[in-house]
Every structure is written in C-alpha cells, then in structure tokens.
C-alpha cells in the first residue's frame, strides 16, 4: 500500500513538472537576459575539510538566461576565479590545528575556469510588470565542465617529494544552489546566488594517491561560488498571426 501511494505521488509530481515545463505556449515569457557577476570561489577538500569563508578568492561570471515558461529558465554561464587553501587555516577543538594538517603543513593555490548549463526554477514571475511582485527566490541544478590549474606545496621538508606538485586537469561537476532575483526596472535586474559544485575528482589539490597517513582517497573535492550579478533583459515581441482569409 505504501509503495503504491509513493509511486502515485511520484507520478503526480512528474506530470505536474512536465506540464509546467511544456506549457510555454500558454505562459511563455519571450524574455532573455545577459549578465555579469562578481563574487568569490572557494575550495573544499583535503586541505579544507569544511567550507571556510576565509578561503574565498575573486571570481567572475558571464551568463545568458532564456525563459522557457514563467517558472522555468535555462542558463548558460562561464565562471572563472582563483583557488587557495592552507592546512594552517584548519581549526579543530579549542581553536588549534588538528594533528594531520599540523604535520602535513601543505597549501594550495591556482585558478579554475568553468562552462556550465543549468535549469532554474523561479517561484514568482518577477518579469511580469503588471504584478506587484518584482522579485523571486530560485533554485538551480545543472552540469558543468571545468579546467583547473593548481599547485600544492608543503613546509615539511620530509614530505616535499610527495606533496610538492602542480599541474592542470579537465573535469566534470554538478552545480546546484539557490539565489534571488530582483527586477529594478523593465530592463535591469540584480541577483544574488550561492552554489556548490561537486567535482568528480580528488585531484584539485594533488592530494589523493599519497600514503593514507597524509591523504584520504575517498574524499572527493568540491568548489563553491557565491556572488552578486547585474543583467539586462531582452523582450521578444511576437507578431500576431494573420487571420485566415474567408473563402469566396
């Protein structure tokens, strides 16, 4: 009985989602946006087991949005920024550096470039100037490819041969997060976004294949982007179809 109810609920959700997505003819916005964003890029991995705001480094993004329906927006974006992390910034209980980071004494720096495609779900129709609501929170999820160029070094001379490494790599990640859009006018919009990227690699920091005493090969890397943006809206005017000519 429980499985039947669950299947029915899932089926109803899929039908509802499909109807929202494919109802563009009824509620199409015919709008698109071109925008720029500035913010911070943050790495999470071996050298930063938890999200650390102090690891934020400058990042930028260029994006294009296309409204498919009132709630659904498709987005393509280019994201670029710097990465950094340091074992010395990892704090344990009592504010002291845990034994492993204190022994490893490693740090990482570099840069990352990402090309992504995402689907956004807007909770309100903020482009509709006839409504009083000119803002909306939104959620997004997508797929991305990235290029990272990083270098890792250690201050522990005994580990230099294992940890002093640099290089570049291509990878795939899954971006997901939340944001907020505000239409300042018919054309201009402000945005705020926070998102996480799961990278299907453990090699952003070049610490993955070393001894288990200094590396955790089961802990894959992440990176995060948080920032503000401004965008310009383009409206496409749809000409009415010609009325059919009456037959004589």
MOUR-V512051 format. One record per pair of residues at least 24 apart in sequence whose C-alpha atoms are under 7 Angstrom apart, sorted by the first residue. I is the first residue (numbers start at 1). J is the second residue. If there is no record, write none. Layout:
{{I:J} {I:J}}
This chain:
{{21:69} {21:72} {23:69} {24:68} {24:69} {27:69} {27:70} {28:68} {28:69} {28:70} {29:67} {29:68} {29:69} {29:70} {30:67} {30:235} {30:236} {31:66} {31:67} {31:233} {31:234} {31:235} {31:236} {32:65} {32:66} {32:67} {32:233} {32:234} {32:235} {33:64} {33:65} {33:66} {33:231} {33:232} {33:233} {33:234} {34:63} {34:64} {34:65} {34:231} {34:232} {34:233} {35:62} {35:63} {35:64} {35:229} {35:230} {35:231} {35:232} {36:61} {36:62} {36:63} {36:229} {36:230} {36:231} {37:61} {37:62} {37:227} {37:228} {37:229} {37:230} {38:227} {38:228} {38:229} {39:226} {39:227} {39:228} {40:225} {40:226} {40:227} {41:81} {41:82} {41:83} {41:223} {41:224} {41:225} {41:226} {42:83} {42:223} {42:224} {42:225} {43:83} {43:84} {43:222} {43:223} {43:224} {44:221} {44:222} {44:223} {45:220} {45:221} {45:222} {46:207} {47:85} {47:86} {47:87} {48:85} {48:90} {55:84} {55:85} {57:82} {57:83} {58:82} {70:125} {71:121} {71:122} {71:123} {71:124} {71:125} {72:120} {72:121} {72:122} {73:119} {73:120} {73:121} {74:118} {74:119} {74:120} {75:117} {75:118} {75:119} {76:116} {76:117} {76:118} {77:115} {77:116} {77:117} {78:114} {78:115} {78:116} {79:113} {79:114} {79:115} {80:112} {80:113} {80:114} {81:111} {81:112} {81:113} {82:110} {82:111} {82:112} {83:109} {83:110} {83:111} {84:108} {84:109} {84:110} {85:109} {100:214} {104:154} {104:156} {104:214} {105:154} {105:155} {105:156} {106:152} {106:153} {106:154} {106:155} {107:152} {107:153} {107:154} {108:150} {108:151} {108:152} {108:153} {108:205} {109:150} {109:151} {109:152} {110:149} {110:150} {110:151} {111:148} {111:149} {111:150} {112:146} {112:147} {112:148} {112:149} {113:146} {113:147} {113:148} {114:144} {114:145} {114:146} {114:147} {115:144} {115:145} {115:146} {116:143} {116:144} {116:145} {117:142} {117:143} {117:144} {118:142} {118:143} {126:183} {127:183} {134:182} {134:183} {135:181} {135:182} {135:183} {136:180} {136:181} {136:182} {137:179} {137:180} {137:181} {138:178} {138:179} {138:180} {139:177} {139:178} {139:179} {140:176} {140:177} {140:178} {141:175} {141:176} {141:177} {142:174} {142:175} {142:176} {143:173} {143:174} {143:175} {144:172} {144:173} {144:174} {144:175} {145:171} {145:172} {145:173} {146:170} {146:171} {146:172} {147:171} {150:204} {150:205} {152:205} {152:206} {162:210} {165:206} {172:199} {172:200} {173:197} {173:198} {173:199} {173:200} {174:198} {174:199} {187:232} {187:233} {188:231} {188:232} {188:233} {189:230} {189:231} {189:232} {190:229} {190:230} {190:231} {191:228} {191:229} {191:230} {192:227} {192:228} {192:229} {193:226} {193:227} {193:228} {194:225} {194:226} {194:227} {195:224} {195:225} {195:226} {196:223} {196:224} {196:225} {197:222} {197:223} {197:224} {198:222} {198:223}}
